[in-house]
């Protein structure tokens, strides 16, 4: 299989060209013929021009790649090796939404041939690949798992906005359904992953390894958020506590904050869902999720208390929120917890202006029914620095004062202006 791909006798297809799928497709396209498939025509149109819709990859990265971008499922019939990298979100009830993944399985299954390989990168609960995906591949293709086609799982580890820990520089976990497939899949990724691969003993182990990576971070951040709530009651600055504690060599450096995005704020629900199927209530994981999911409301209510202390008329207040993406220096707004802060303020009749140099106003409007501003409209009674974009880090107090009314509040969620604010009322987690 690997030899045929490298010689150009077979083609590889990547299904789903988002922040995970596109980098993989481009890296492999420097070694072999690749079909890049996505269901969104506007995204494919941009990629054909050498533009990454997610603004993560430069146009230079498209050069020298033997790749065909398409929205036509029939083009996938030419592939012999499939990599599925579609989103695995949660629904309104915080249950796994396997819709995109299962639809991708149907699409691949319709074009699967004997001897083909299918590797999944989408984050799922342990067992999902073989219990949910494989039956669809068998049913749509009429082929038998392991006998006629092979399946593997290699979880994505891409960190959006991170220019240091990129696809090729992060160790890749790989797995297969048998000894042969495990070897072939590992060998494929070894072609592009300079950091090397770790061969998991089974597909389930690889699935579980991925999902606990994000659950671990979620739990640790939840602990920091709870500490922040406790220390606030004690009138202790949380960041000063963490700075002091961090002088010990084995102290884990986590910080309080809003936990959103499509990984840390989502993946733990896949694990708690599956654990529930086995009759186990995941107490620590659920507690962490409960704390982190409530942080947006907590932040806004802390702001409201401060405004009341400043004797402001709440319903005539105006708040500026800087940043709405789920993390700094990215354009991705999916599952942004800044939205929870905004909606809490709005529920009290407070006017909120939203500004973000990275976010798309159209995407914000479509996803959250919120309108962004292209310029400031001061004076503001409070400014919330919600996301630490590079554009905000170096701002000084005089800049904020120029946008504020008398007796105004600066809410610095991540504490980047600590010890730099004297004229405004200052708050941070």
C-alpha positions in Angstrom: 0.0 0.0 0.0 2.7 2.5 1.0 4.8 1.7 -2.0 1.8 2.1 -4.4 0.9 5.5 -2.8 4.5 6.8 -3.1 4.8 5.6 -6.7 1.5 7.3 -7.7 -0.3 4.0 -8.5 -2.8 4.6 -5.7 -4.3 7.8 -4.2 -5.0 8.9 -0.7 -8.1 10.9 0.3 -8.6 13.2 3.3 -12.3 13.7 4.2 -12.8 17.0 6.1 -10.4 19.9 5.4 -10.6 21.9 8.6 -7.8 22.8 11.0 -7.0 19.1 11.3 -7.6 17.7 7.8 -6.0 20.3 5.6 -2.5 20.2 7.2 -2.4 16.4 6.9 -3.6 16.6 3.3 -0.9 19.1 2.3 1.9 17.2 4.1 1.0 13.9 2.5 0.5 15.7 -0.9 4.2 16.4 -0.9 4.8 12.6 -1.0 1.8 11.2 -3.0 -1.3 12.0 -4.9 -4.0 13.3 -2.6 -7.8 14.0 -2.9 -8.9 16.7 -0.5 -12.7 16.4 0.1 -14.9 18.8 2.0 -18.7 19.4 1.9 -18.4 23.2 2.0 -18.0 24.7 -1.5 -16.9 28.1 -0.3 -14.0 26.5 1.7 -12.9 24.3 -1.3 -13.0 27.3 -3.6 -10.5 29.1 -1.3 -8.3 26.1 -1.0 -8.1 25.8 -4.7 -6.6 29.3 -4.7 -4.1 28.3 -2.0 -6.0 30.0 0.8 -6.6 28.3 4.2 -10.1 29.2 5.3 -9.0 28.7 8.9 -6.1 31.2 8.5 -3.7 28.6 10.1 -1.6 27.8 7.0 0.3 30.1 4.7 -0.2 30.1 0.9 3.4 28.9 0.6 2.3 25.6 2.2 0.1 24.8 -0.8 3.0 24.9 -3.2 4.6 21.7 -4.4 1.6 19.6 -3.3 -0.1 17.1 -5.6 -3.6 17.6 -4.3 -7.0 17.9 -5.9 -9.7 19.7 -3.9 -13.3 18.7 -4.4 -16.8 18.6 -3.0 -17.9 15.8 -5.4 -18.1 12.5 -3.4 -17.7 10.5 -6.7 -14.1 11.8 -6.9 -13.3 9.6 -3.8 -13.7 6.4 -5.9 -10.2 6.9 -7.1 -8.7 6.6 -3.5 -7.4 3.5 -1.8 -6.5 5.0 1.5 -8.9 7.3 3.4 -8.3 9.6 6.3 -11.4 10.9 8.1 -10.9 14.2 9.9 -14.4 15.7 10.4 -15.7 17.5 13.6 -17.2 15.5 16.5 -19.2 18.2 18.4 -21.8 17.9 21.1 -25.5 18.7 20.8 -27.6 21.1 22.9 -27.9 18.4 25.6 -24.2 17.9 25.8 -24.4 14.5 24.2 -22.0 13.4 21.4 -23.2 14.5 18.0 -21.8 11.8 15.6 -23.7 13.2 12.6 -20.7 14.5 10.7 -18.6 11.4 11.4 -21.3 8.9 10.5 -22.1 10.9 7.3 -18.4 10.7 6.4 -18.5 7.0 7.0 -21.4 6.7 4.5 -19.6 8.7 1.9 -16.4 6.6 2.3 -18.4 3.4 2.4 -20.0 4.2 -0.9 -16.6 4.2 -2.6 -14.7 1.6 -0.6 -13.0 -1.2 -2.5 -11.3 -4.4 -1.4 -7.9 -3.8 0.0 -8.6 -0.2 1.0 -7.7 1.4 4.3 -9.7 3.9 6.4 -8.1 5.8 9.3 -10.1 8.1 11.6 -8.6 11.2 13.3 -11.8 12.6 14.8 -11.9 12.5 18.6 -14.4 9.9 19.8 -15.2 7.8 22.9 -13.4 4.4 23.1 -15.1 1.9 20.9 -16.8 4.3 18.5 -14.6 3.5 15.5 -15.4 -0.2 15.6 -18.9 -0.1 17.1 -20.3 2.9 15.2 -18.2 3.6 12.1 -17.2 0.1 10.9 -20.8 -1.2 10.6 -21.7 1.7 8.3 -18.6 1.1 6.2 -19.6 -2.6 5.9 -23.2 -1.9 5.1 -22.5 0.8 2.5 -19.7 -1.1 0.8 -20.9 -4.7 1.1 -17.4 -5.6 2.2 -16.3 -7.3 5.4 -14.2 -5.6 8.1 -10.6 -6.9 8.4 -11.1 -9.4 5.6 -11.8 -6.9 2.7 -10.7 -3.6 4.2 -8.6 -2.3 7.1 -9.4 0.4 9.7 -7.2 2.4 12.1 -7.4 5.3 14.4 -4.8 8.0 14.8 -6.0 10.9 16.9 -5.3 14.5 15.9 -3.1 16.5 18.1 -3.0 19.9 16.3 -3.2 23.0 18.5 -4.8 25.9 16.6 -2.7 29.0 16.6 0.4 27.2 17.8 3.3 27.8 15.4 5.7 25.7 17.5 3.9 22.5 18.1 2.8 21.8 14.6 1.6 18.6 12.9 5.0 17.2 12.0 6.7 18.1 15.3 4.2 16.3 17.6 4.5 12.6 18.2 1.6 10.8 16.5 -0.4 8.0 18.1 -1.3 5.3 15.6 -3.3 2.1 15.7 -4.8 -0.5 13.4 -7.3 -3.3 13.5 -4.7 -6.0 13.2 -0.9 -6.4 13.0 -0.6 -5.6 9.3 -2.8 -2.5 9.4 -1.0 -1.2 12.5 2.3 -1.4 10.7 1.0 0.2 7.4 -0.7 3.0 9.2 2.3 3.8 11.3 4.5 3.7 8.3 2.3 6.1 6.4 2.4 8.7 9.2 6.2 8.2 9.6 6.5 9.7 6.2 5.5 13.1 7.5 5.8 13.1 11.3 9.4 14.0 12.1 8.7 13.6 15.8 7.9 9.9 15.2 4.9 7.8 16.0 3.7 5.8 19.0 2.0 2.6 18.1 -0.9 1.9 20.4 -1.8 -1.7 21.0 -5.4 -1.3 19.8 -7.8 1.1 18.3 -9.6 1.5 21.6 -6.4 2.4 23.4 -5.7 5.1 20.8 -9.2 6.5 21.2 -8.9 6.5 25.0 -5.5 8.1 24.9 -6.8 11.1 22.9 -9.9 11.7 24.9 -8.1 11.8 28.3 -5.5 14.3 27.0 -8.3 16.9 26.8 -10.2 15.7 29.9 -7.0 16.0 31.9 -6.5 19.6 30.9 -10.2 20.4 31.5 -10.0 19.0 35.1 -6.8 20.9 35.9 -8.2 24.2 34.6 -11.4 23.6 36.5 -9.3 23.2 39.7 -7.7 26.6 38.9 -11.1 28.2 38.3 -12.4 26.9 41.7 -9.3 28.1 43.4 -9.9 31.5 41.9 -13.4 31.6 43.4 -12.1 30.6 46.8 -9.2 33.1 46.8 -11.5 35.9 45.7 -13.5 35.4 48.9 -10.2 35.5 50.8 -9.1 38.7 49.0 -6.0 36.8 47.6 -4.8 37.3 44.0 -4.9 33.9 42.3 -2.1 34.6 39.8 0.2 35.6 42.6 -0.6 32.4 44.4 0.2 30.4 41.2 3.4 32.3 40.7 4.6 31.4 44.2 3.5 27.8 44.0 5.1 27.5 40.5 8.5 27.8 42.0 8.4 24.1 43.0 9.8 21.9 40.3 6.8 19.5 40.0 4.0 22.1 40.2 1.7 21.8 37.2 1.3 25.2 35.5 -2.4 25.6 34.8 -4.3 28.9 35.0 -7.9 29.9 35.5 -9.9 31.0 32.4 -12.7 30.4 30.0 -12.6 26.9 28.6 -14.2 26.8 25.1 -13.3 25.6 21.7 -14.0 22.3 20.0 -11.6 20.1 22.1 -11.2 20.7 25.8 -14.7 22.0 26.2 -16.3 19.2 24.2 -14.3 16.0 24.4 -14.8 15.2 28.1 -18.5 14.8 27.3 -17.7 11.9 25.0 -16.0 10.1 27.8 -18.7 10.7 30.4 -21.3 9.6 27.8 -19.5 6.3 27.3 -18.8 5.7 30.9 -22.5 6.1 31.6 -23.2 3.3 29.2 -21.2 1.1 31.5 -23.1 2.3 34.6 -20.3 4.6 35.9 -21.0 8.2 36.8 -17.7 10.1 36.1 -17.8 12.4 39.1 -14.5 14.2 38.7 -14.9 14.8 35.0 -18.5 16.0 35.3 -17.6 18.3 38.2 -14.8 19.8 36.1 -17.2 20.4 33.3 -19.8 21.9 35.6 -17.3 24.4 36.9 -15.8 25.3 33.5 -19.2 25.6 31.8 -20.3 28.0 34.4 -17.3 30.4 34.2 -18.9 32.7 31.7 -21.8 33.4 33.9 -19.5 33.7 36.9 -17.3 36.3 35.2 -20.3 38.4 34.1 -21.9 38.3 37.5 -18.6 39.4 39.1 -18.6 42.3 36.7 -22.2 43.2 37.6 -21.4 43.2 41.3 -18.5 45.6 40.7 -20.8 47.9 38.6 -23.3 48.0 41.5 -20.5 48.8 43.9 -19.6 51.7 41.6 -23.3 52.9 41.9 -23.9 52.5 38.2 -27.4 52.3 36.8 -27.1 48.7 35.4 -29.6 49.1 32.6 -27.9 52.2 31.3 -24.4 50.6 31.4 -22.3 50.0 28.3 -19.7 47.2 28.2 -16.9 46.7 25.7 -15.8 43.1 25.2 -12.4 42.6 23.5 -12.2 39.2 21.9 -14.8 36.6 21.1 -12.7 33.7 19.6 -12.2 30.6 21.8 -8.5 31.4 22.3 -5.9 33.9 21.5 -4.6 34.7 18.0 -7.0 32.4 16.2 -10.2 33.1 14.2 -12.1 30.1 15.5 -15.3 31.0 17.4 -16.7 27.6 17.9 -17.9 27.0 21.5 -16.5 30.3 22.6 -17.3 30.8 26.3 -16.9 34.6 25.8 -20.4 34.3 24.4 -21.7 33.2 27.8 -20.2 36.4 29.3 -21.8 38.6 26.7 -25.2 36.9 27.0 -25.2 37.2 30.8 -24.6 41.0 30.5 -27.3 41.3 27.8 -29.8 39.5 30.1 -29.5 42.4 32.5 -30.3 44.9 29.8 -26.6 46.1 29.5 -25.5 47.2 26.1 -22.5 45.2 24.8 -20.1 46.1 22.0 -18.0 43.2 20.7 -14.7 43.8 18.9 -12.2 41.2 17.7 -9.5 41.6 15.0 -9.5 37.9 14.3 -13.1 36.9 14.3 -15.4 37.1 11.3 -18.5 39.3 11.9 -20.5 37.1 9.6 -19.6 33.9 11.4 -20.4 35.5 14.8 -23.7 36.6 13.5 -24.6 33.2 12.0 -23.3 31.2 15.0 -24.5 33.3 17.9 -26.8 35.9 16.5 -24.5 38.6 17.9 -23.3 41.7 16.1 -19.7 42.8 16.2 -18.5 46.4 15.9 -15.9 47.6 13.5 -15.0 50.5 15.7 -15.3 51.6 19.3 -18.3 53.6 20.5 -17.3 55.0 23.9 -17.7 55.8 26.7 -17.8 52.4 28.4 -18.6 51.6 32.0 -16.6 48.4 31.8 -14.1 46.8 29.5 -13.7 43.0 29.4 -10.4 41.8 27.9 -11.7 38.3 27.2 -9.1 36.9 24.8 -5.3 37.6 25.0 -4.8 38.5 21.3 -1.4 39.9 20.6 -3.1 43.2 19.7 -4.3 43.6 23.3 -1.3 42.4 25.3 0.7 45.7 25.0 -2.2 48.1 25.6 -1.7 50.4 28.5 -4.0 51.9 31.1 -4.3 55.3 29.5 -5.7 53.6 26.4 -8.4 52.0 28.4 -9.1 55.2 30.3 -9.7 57.0 27.0 -12.5 54.6 26.2 -14.2 54.7 29.6 -16.6 56.8 31.6 -15.9 58.0 35.1 -15.4 55.2 37.7 -15.0 52.4 35.1 -14.2 48.8 35.5 -11.5 46.8 33.7 -12.1 43.0 33.7 -8.8 41.3 32.8 -9.9 37.6 32.7 -6.4 36.1 32.2 -4.6 38.7 34.4 -2.3 40.1 31.7 -2.4 43.6 33.1 -1.8 42.7 36.7 0.1 45.4 38.6 -0.3 47.8 35.7 -3.8 49.3 36.4 -4.1 52.1 39.0 -6.8 54.5 37.7 -9.5 52.0 36.8 -11.2 49.5 39.0 -9.4 46.2 38.3 -10.7 42.7 38.3 -9.2 39.4 37.2 -9.8 35.7 37.9 
